[in-house]
Each structure stands twice: as structure tokens, then as C-alpha cells.
Amino acid sequence: MNIYDKANELAEELKKSEEVLNLRKASKKIVDNKTNQKILEDFRKIQMDAYSENMKYGKVSEETMKKFKDIGSVISANPSVNEYIQSEQKFTIMWQKILKVLNDAIGIDFSFGEDKANK
């Protein structure tokens, strides 16, 4: 069996995984609803703002933290968006673990030039 066969096996297993099935189900509730799409879009923008601020200044501004708190209240009140974000987080954790297994198998440190003290 070659490596591509194994990759296809992994793909088939992923399709059947609880994380992917739940994410697909939750995703449908976002795609089919403009309000849910807007909430998620706003959340993503705030996430990116926070990430950019943290990278640029080493911290997130109080204004952005307030936006996070406010959007958090909106998300908590919206079961569909809340379910989607939770499903996405669970999938992301699984995906990161899979990537770690694959990266460990390769045996190469791909973090060239990164500040090792921050790890």
C-alpha cells in the first residue's frame, strides 16, 4: 500500500469522525441563515483584530476585549452559532493532533527563524 492509499484511508475516516459530522451539521445552520453568518463574520473579525494587536503590541486592547465580551453574549444567546463554534474548536483540536503526528513522523523542525524562547 502506498502513501496516497493511506491518505485516502485517513480522508475516509475523517469523513466519518464525530468531529467532522458535528461540524458539518452545525455548519448547515450557519450557511442557511444570514443572521448566523453575520454573527460568525463579526466574531472572525474580532478574532483577527485581537490576533493582530497581540502580534503587534504583545497584548489585546481593552476595546477589542470589550468587543469579544459583547460578541460572546450574542453567541451565547444563539444556539446555532454557539454549536458551530464549539464544533469547530473540537475539530481544530483533532486536526492539530493529526498534524502533530504527521510532523513528528517527518522529523523536521519547521520553525526555522522563530523565537524559541516564546515556545
C-alpha positions in Angstrom: 0.0 0.0 0.0 1.4 3.4 -0.9 1.3 6.7 1.0 -1.6 8.0 -1.2 -3.7 5.0 -0.3 -3.1 5.7 3.4 -4.0 9.4 2.9 -7.3 8.3 1.2 -7.9 6.0 4.2 -7.4 8.9 6.6 -9.8 11.0 4.5 -12.5 8.4 4.7 -12.0 8.1 8.5 -12.2 11.9 8.8 -15.5 11.9 6.9 -17.0 9.5 9.5 -15.5 11.1 12.6 -17.8 12.6 15.2 -15.9 15.9 14.9 -16.5 16.3 11.2 -20.1 15.1 11.3 -20.9 17.6 14.1 -19.1 20.4 12.3 -21.0 19.7 9.0 -24.3 19.6 10.8 -23.5 22.9 12.7 -22.2 24.5 9.5 -25.5 23.9 7.7 -27.3 26.1 10.4 -24.8 28.9 9.6 -25.0 28.6 5.8 -28.8 28.6 5.8 -29.2 31.7 7.9 -27.9 35.2 7.1 -28.1 36.4 10.7 -25.9 33.5 11.8 -23.5 34.2 9.0 -23.2 37.9 10.1 -22.6 36.9 13.8 -19.9 34.5 12.8 -18.3 37.0 10.4 -18.3 39.6 13.2 -16.7 37.1 15.6 -14.0 36.3 13.0 -13.2 39.9 12.5 -12.8 40.5 16.2 -10.6 37.3 16.4 -8.4 38.7 13.7 -8.2 42.1 15.3 -7.2 40.5 18.6 -4.6 38.4 16.9 -3.1 41.4 15.0 -3.0 43.5 18.1 -1.3 40.7 20.1 1.3 40.2 17.4 1.9 43.9 17.0 1.8 45.1 20.6 2.1 42.0 22.7 -1.4 42.4 24.1 -5.0 42.9 23.1 -6.6 46.3 23.6 -9.4 46.9 26.1 -11.7 47.9 23.2 -11.2 44.6 21.5 -11.6 42.7 24.7 -15.0 44.5 25.2 -15.9 43.6 21.6 -15.1 39.9 22.5 -17.2 40.1 25.6 -20.1 41.7 23.6 -20.0 39.2 20.8 -19.7 36.4 23.3 -23.0 37.4 24.8 -24.6 37.4 21.3 -23.1 33.9 20.5 -24.2 32.5 23.9 -27.8 33.6 23.0 -27.6 32.0 19.6 -27.6 28.2 19.9 -26.7 27.6 16.2 -23.6 29.9 16.2 -22.6 28.6 19.7 -22.9 25.0 18.4 -20.9 25.8 15.3 -18.0 27.5 17.3 -17.8 24.6 19.8 -17.9 22.0 16.9 -15.2 24.0 15.1 -13.0 24.1 18.2 -13.3 20.3 18.7 -12.4 19.7 15.1 -9.5 22.0 15.3 -8.1 20.2 18.3 -8.4 16.9 16.5 -6.8 18.3 13.4 -3.9 19.8 15.3 -3.2 16.4 16.9 -3.2 14.8 13.5 -0.8 17.4 12.1 1.5 16.8 15.1 1.6 13.1 14.5 2.4 13.7 10.8 5.0 16.4 11.6 6.6 14.2 14.2 6.9 11.4 11.7 8.7 13.7 9.3 11.2 14.5 12.0 12.0 18.0 10.7 11.6 21.2 12.8 9.8 23.6 10.5 10.0 26.5 12.9 13.2 28.0 11.3 13.7 31.5 12.4 11.0 31.5 15.1 11.9 32.7 18.5 12.3 29.5 20.5 12.0 31.4 23.8 8.3 32.0 23.1 7.6 28.3 22.8 
